[in-house]
Amino acid sequence: MVKRRSKLALRCACGKHSRGREQPQYLGRIMRMAGGRFRDRQSGAVLPIVLLISAMMLTTSAAWFETSLAAARATTNVRDYLQAFHAADSALLLCARSAIAAASVTPTPAAPGEPAQWKLEAAFEANAVAPLAQWPGSVRAPQCLIEAWRLGTRADARAYLLTSRGFGRNKESQVWLQMQLVIEDETIERHWRHVAARPF
């Protein structure tokens, strides 16, 4: 009886010790499985965030690129406009000098009403002069047309309508300027104006 009890006690003790050793192994497996599931969930939640940030960065880059292109085009357009404007202004001043010098020598026959030949492409191209051989950076030299004008209310005055056209780097970039020149006795009047819309 004593031997049997000792054997049973030994078995129970061994069983307790074996269960005590096996318990941490099961816990480790469970923790590893739980940790793997947590990592899977975490990586699954991070992926949409990364994709969202990437999409936002691409959208911002595209918007910045479009803004840069628009700014570059605007800068080019302003540069062409200023170039054409200075070319037309210089041609207009030179034409005014020529008109004043010619008026002092021989009067030019004038028609009643404001001249309108400058609005016709064929008439402008045929009668316009180029006071400058070339304007730096322009596709064409600036042109100027001088048209005599008879004022109904000032019979003794000699009037001229001067129209100049300046170019930028291409033919589509044009600036039109005009000056109404009135000469009466020793008085010279200059009335400058800008042509907002191209006539042709």
C-alpha positions in Angstrom: 0.0 0.0 0.0 2.8 2.3 0.8 4.5 1.6 -2.4 1.3 2.2 -4.4 0.7 5.5 -2.7 4.3 6.6 -3.3 3.9 5.7 -7.0 0.7 7.6 -7.2 2.1 10.6 -5.5 5.1 10.4 -7.8 2.9 10.3 -10.9 0.8 13.2 -9.6 3.9 15.2 -8.9 5.3 14.4 -12.3 2.0 15.3 -13.9 1.9 18.6 -12.1 5.5 19.4 -13.2 4.8 18.4 -16.8 1.7 20.5 -16.9 3.6 23.4 -15.4 6.3 23.1 -18.2 3.8 22.7 -21.0 1.6 25.7 -20.0 4.1 28.4 -21.0 4.5 26.7 -24.5 0.8 27.0 -25.1 0.7 30.5 -23.9 3.6 31.4 -26.2 1.8 29.9 -29.2 -1.4 31.8 -28.4 0.5 35.1 -28.0 2.3 34.5 -31.3 -0.9 33.8 -33.1 -2.6 36.9 -31.5 0.4 39.0 -32.4 0.4 37.8 -36.0 -3.3 38.7 -36.3 -2.7 42.1 -34.8 0.2 42.8 -37.2 -2.0 41.7 -40.2 -4.8 44.0 -39.0 -2.3 46.8 -38.5 -0.7 46.4 -42.0 -4.1 46.2 -43.5 -5.0 49.6 -41.9 -1.7 51.2 -42.9 -2.0 50.4 -46.6 -5.0 52.6 -47.4 -3.4 55.5 -45.5 -0.2 55.2 -47.6 -2.2 55.1 -50.8 -4.2 58.1 -49.7 -1.1 60.1 -49.0 0.5 59.1 -52.3 -2.6 60.2 -54.2 -2.6 63.5 -52.3 1.1 64.1 -53.2 0.4 63.2 -56.9 -2.5 65.6 -57.0 -0.5 68.4 -55.4 2.4 67.8 -57.8 0.1 68.0 -60.8 -1.5 71.2 -59.6 1.9 72.8 -59.0 3.0 71.7 -62.5 -0.1 73.3 -64.1 0.4 76.5 -62.1 4.0 76.7 -63.2 3.1 76.2 -66.9 0.4 78.9 -66.6 2.8 81.3 -65.0 5.4 80.7 -67.7 2.8 81.3 -70.4 1.6 84.5 -68.8 5.2 85.7 -68.5 5.8 85.0 -72.2 2.6 86.7 -73.2 3.5 89.8 -71.2 7.0 89.9 -72.6 5.6 89.7 -76.2 3.0 92.4 -75.5 5.6 94.8 -74.1 7.9 94.2 -77.1 5.1 94.8 -79.6 4.0 97.9 -77.6 7.4 99.5 -77.6 7.8 98.7 -81.4 4.5 100.4 -82.2 5.2 103.3 -79.9 8.5 104.0 -81.6 7.0 103.8 -85.1 4.2 106.1 -84.1 6.6 108.8 -82.8 8.7 108.6 -86.0 5.6 108.9 -88.1 4.5 111.9 -86.2 7.8 113.6 -86.9 7.5 112.8 -90.6 3.9 114.1 -90.7 4.8 117.4 -89.0 7.7 117.9 -91.4 5.6 117.2 -94.5 2.8 119.4 -93.3 5.1 122.4 -93.0 6.2 122.0 -96.6 3.1 120.9 -98.6 -0.4 120.5 -97.3 -1.8 117.0 -97.9 -5.3 116.7 -99.4 -7.8 115.5 -96.8 -11.2 113.9 -96.9 -14.0 114.8 -94.5 -14.7 112.4 -91.7 -12.4 110.3 -89.7 -10.1 108.1 -91.9 -10.8 104.4 -92.0 -8.2 103.0 -94.4 -6.3 101.6 -91.4 -9.1 99.1 -90.8 -8.7 97.5 -94.2 -5.9 95.0 -94.5 -5.1 95.6 -98.2 -5.1 99.4 -97.8 -2.9 99.2 -94.7 -0.4 96.8 -96.2 -0.2 98.9 -99.4 0.2 102.3 -97.8 1.9 101.7 -94.5 5.6 102.5 -94.1 8.2 101.0 -92.0 10.1 103.8 -90.2 12.4 101.2 -88.7 14.2 98.5 -90.7 13.8 96.0 -87.8 12.8 95.9 -84.2 15.0 93.6 -82.0 13.2 90.3 -81.2 10.2 91.1 -83.4 9.0 88.8 -86.2 8.4 91.9 -88.4 9.4 95.6 -88.4 6.8 98.0 -87.0 4.5 99.7 -89.5 2.8 103.1 -89.6 0.1 104.6 -91.8 -0.5 108.3 -92.1 -4.0 109.5 -93.2 -4.9 113.1 -93.7 -8.0 114.3 -92.0 -10.2 117.4 -92.5 -11.8 118.7 -89.4 -15.3 120.2 -90.0 -15.2 122.6 -87.1 -11.6 123.8 -87.7 -11.2 124.7 -91.4 -7.7 126.1 -91.0 -6.3 123.1 -89.1 -4.5 120.2 -90.7 -5.2 116.9 -89.0 -3.7 113.5 -89.4 -4.6 110.1 -88.1 -1.5 108.0 -87.5 -1.8 104.3 -87.0 1.1 102.1 -86.0 1.4 98.3 -85.6 4.1 96.5 -83.6 4.9 92.8 -83.5 6.2 90.5 -80.8 8.0 87.2 -81.5 5.1 86.0 -83.7 2.5 87.5 -86.0 -0.3 86.9 -83.6 1.3 89.1 -81.0 0.4 92.6 -82.2 -0.2 96.0 -80.6 -2.0 98.8 -82.4 -1.6 102.4 -81.4 -3.0 105.6 -82.9 -2.4 109.3 -82.6 -4.6 112.2 -83.7 -2.2 114.9 -84.8 -3.7 118.5 -85.3 -1.5 121.3 -86.6 -2.9 124.8 -86.6 -0.7 127.9 -87.1 2.2 127.2 -84.8 0.3 124.9 -82.4 0.7 121.1 -82.6 -1.8 118.9 -80.7 -1.2 115.2 -80.1 -4.0 112.9 -79.0 -2.8 109.4 -78.3 -5.1 106.4 -78.1 -4.8 102.6 -77.9 -6.6 100.3 -80.3 -8.1 97.6 -78.1 -9.2 95.3 -80.9 -7.2 94.4 -84.0 -9.0 95.6 -87.1 -7.9 92.5 -89.1 
